[in-house]
Amino acid sequence: MAEQAQYEELARQLSAIGAVKRDMGRILPPDCPGGSAAVLTLLGRYGEMRMSRLAELLSVDMSVTSRHVAHVADRGWIERSPDPADKRSRILHLTPSGQEQLDELSRRTSRLLADRLSDWSDHEVGLLIALMGRLRESFGDCRSTTQRPLHPHPYATAQQN
């Protein structure tokens, strides 16, 4: 297990990631803010889905998801079709225009990362990807109201041994 000082430094580094995210946000087209880009990215990755599933993947409230969806729908990047299984629900899917926008976002992001990480080896980039994925897994669904205890009860630890 890492030492306290390492966790403190990790917390500082994670806070500094905000600067990286802001820099990445600056390359987005003016009519495609971060929330809209996230909607397009998730629909591109997972395909059509209900708004409730999108809210889960975005880890935001349904009202926030609705605003993002309205923004991309108003630009013709997605369509909302009735769900055959539940006419009250809508299925969201990318339009050809939405796919073009997603492709442009991907090009911009890839160029920025290639520029900023030009002195990194393929191995280092791969290691960063793996470690960030593992970090995200360790936190699970951040929207969950039930969280793992910070310090497990000693009896629970003894039971596992």
C-alpha positions, 0 to 999 in steps of 0.5 A: 500500500502506498504511503500517505505522502504518495496519496497527497501527491496523487491528489495534487496531480489529479487536481492539476488534471483540470488544466489538461481538461481545460486545454482540451476543451479549448479545441472544441468547436464553438457550437460543440461544448464539452457536454455535447461532445460527450454525448456524441462520443458515447453514442459513437462508442455504444450506439443508440440508447435511451436517455436514461442510459446516456445519463448513467454513462455521463454520470450526471442527472437526467436534467443535465443530460436533457440539456445536452441532448437538446443541444445536439438535437437542435444542431441535427447531430442526433435524432430522438426516435420513439422506443418501440418497447416503450412509446414514452421513451426515446432512443437516441442515435447519431445522424450522419452530420453527428458522425461527421462532428464526432470525427472532427472532434476525434481528429482535433483531440488526437492532434492535441494529444499527439502534440502534447505527448510527442516526447512520450514513448508508445509504452508510456502512452499505453501505460497512462491509458492502462493506469487511468482505466484502472483508476476509473475502475477503482472509483466505479460509478461515482454517482452511486450513493453507496460507497465503499467504506474508507476503512473497512471494519476490522471484523470484515477484514478478518472474515476475508482472511 
